[in-house]
Amino acid sequence: MEEKVQRAKQEARKKRAEEIEKEILDNVTDGSIILMHDYISCESYTDAALRRVIPKLKELGYSFVTVSELIGD
C-alpha cells in the first residue's frame, strides 16, 4: 500500500511541475520576471518545475540574471 501512495505522490508532483512549466512557457516574453516560491514545510513542485523549464528557456534564447543585474546595481 505504501508503494502505491508513494507512486501516486510522484505522479502528482510530476503533473504539477508540468502545469507550472506550461504556465511559464505560455506566458514568458522578453523582459519577463519569473518569481517562484518554494514552500519548504509542505510538498513543493518548484524544484521539479525549474529542472524542466530552465533548460527549455535557455534553448529558446532566454538568459538569467540576478535582481541586482536587472536593475543595474
C-alpha positions in Angstrom: 0.0 0.0 0.0 2.8 2.4 0.9 4.4 1.9 -2.5 1.1 2.9 -4.2 0.9 6.0 -2.1 4.5 7.0 -3.0 3.9 6.3 -6.7 0.7 8.5 -6.6 2.6 11.3 -4.9 5.3 11.1 -7.5 2.8 11.3 -10.4 1.0 14.2 -8.7 4.4 16.0 -8.3 5.2 15.4 -12.0 1.8 16.7 -13.1 2.1 19.8 -11.0 5.6 20.5 -12.3 4.3 20.1 -15.9 1.4 22.6 -15.1 3.9 25.1 -13.8 6.2 24.6 -16.8 3.3 25.1 -19.2 2.2 28.3 -17.4 5.7 29.8 -17.6 6.3 28.8 -21.3 2.9 30.0 -22.4 3.4 33.4 -20.8 7.1 34.3 -20.9 8.2 37.2 -23.0 11.3 39.3 -23.4 11.9 41.1 -20.1 9.7 38.7 -18.0 10.5 38.2 -14.4 9.5 34.8 -13.2 9.0 34.7 -9.4 8.7 31.3 -7.8 8.3 30.3 -4.2 9.5 27.1 -2.6 7.2 26.3 0.3 9.6 24.3 2.5 7.3 22.9 5.1 4.9 21.5 2.5 5.1 19.4 -0.7 6.6 21.7 -3.3 6.7 21.4 -7.1 9.0 24.3 -7.6 12.3 22.4 -7.9 10.8 19.9 -10.3 9.3 22.6 -12.4 12.6 24.6 -12.5 14.5 21.5 -13.6 12.2 21.3 -16.6 11.7 24.9 -17.5 15.3 26.4 -17.2 16.8 24.2 -20.0 13.8 25.0 -22.2 14.0 28.7 -21.7 17.8 28.6 -22.4 17.0 26.7 -25.6 14.6 29.5 -26.6 17.4 32.0 -26.1 16.4 33.5 -22.7 19.1 34.3 -20.2 19.0 34.6 -16.4 20.3 37.5 -14.3 20.2 38.4 -10.7 17.9 41.2 -9.5 20.9 43.4 -8.9 22.0 42.9 -12.6 18.5 43.6 -13.7 18.2 47.0 -12.0 21.8 47.9 -12.8 23.1 48.0 -9.2 
